[in-house]
């Protein structure tokens, strides 16, 4: 990701886990849909996508903070 010509992110967490059909239908009724990640385009920005299951499904979709934190810690410890 670039801002004013300067790269500000080296990595991006990208959810690739499927979303339940009932949840997708609920969002579709509100004319909403998930964004399909374009990993090649993310890489073209100079950002390395870290893929995984980063979604928590309840009444609404939220980030799964535990999975996201684990991914960030793993990244920090492996670099």
Secondary structure as the mmCIF struct_conf table of DSSP 4:
data_model
#
loop_
_struct_conf.conf_type_id
_struct_conf.id
_struct_conf.beg_label_comp_id
_struct_conf.beg_label_asym_id
_struct_conf.beg_label_seq_id
_struct_conf.end_label_comp_id
_struct_conf.end_label_asym_id
_struct_conf.end_label_seq_id
STRN STRN1 UNK A 2 UNK A 3
TURN_TY1_P TURN_TY1_P1 UNK A 4 UNK A 5
STRN STRN2 UNK A 6 UNK A 7
BEND BEND1 UNK A 10 UNK A 10
STRN STRN3 UNK A 11 UNK A 15
BEND BEND2 UNK A 17 UNK A 17
HELX_RH_AL_P HELX_RH_AL_P1 UNK A 21 UNK A 28
TURN_TY1_P TURN_TY1_P2 UNK A 29 UNK A 31
HELX_LH_PP_P HELX_LH_PP_P1 UNK A 34 UNK A 37
HELX_RH_AL_P HELX_RH_AL_P2 UNK A 39 UNK A 44
TURN_TY1_P TURN_TY1_P3 UNK A 45 UNK A 46
STRN STRN4 UNK A 48 UNK A 52
STRN STRN5 UNK A 55 UNK A 57
BEND BEND3 UNK A 58 UNK A 60
STRN STRN6 UNK A 61 UNK A 63
HELX_RH_AL_P HELX_RH_AL_P3 UNK A 65 UNK A 78
#
